[in-house]
Amino acid sequence: STLFPSTTLFRSAGVRGRAATMFGTFRTASGGEKLQILLADSAPIVRRKACEALVQCGQTCDPKLVLPLLGDSDRWVRHAARLLLERIPSDRWRELAIHDRRPIVRTNALLALARLSDEKQNLSDLLGAAEELFAKPLDVAVALDLTRVVQLLLLKHVSDDHQAVKNVITRMRPLYPHSDWRLDRELARVLTANANEEIIGRIFQEMEATDSHEYQMHLAV
């Protein structure tokens, strides 16, 4: 990083990570600026520490620097970036995030918005963003996270017009049953709560086909 002298010491990601933590502890404006630069460090540990330090020091941060980290290859960086994003006023990044073309970025942004939303409000735009994602081929890991996000959105969503709920459930139905047992279970959880006769029939077939008593109990409950 150009923040540090070009010595052997600062080639260590661990040292740069500790420096990021110190910048957060001092809580100065110049420290916040340095931490925003470290969000683009080559080492995941430094990017994560920079996110955590920005949360700690409470400095304002450009959401455009944080959003790409929601798609970081390191899951702990993604987690830290989401927590940082949740501390930035959502009106600065909401529209940008829910229209991001990267499925993993949009999924994590939707999780942040779901966590920030009060219970029982209209979340049709967020459900619509999730529906758009389910209309495309998704990696299993992203589909699993997105299904869990939809669960949270459905718990908080209320509207006289339930079309947004119907639309996202319709998009999710063709995925069930799924070959990945984790996604299969989460899909069953969502779809049984919003089931029609077709889905109930599929669930009974799954219950008859599986040898797992635990999975049978999961579907029954």
Summary of the structure (lengths in Angstrom):
residues: 221
radius of gyration: 20.7
end to end distance: 52.7
largest distance: 67.0
contacts: 696
relative contact order: 0.07
helix: 71%
strand: 1%
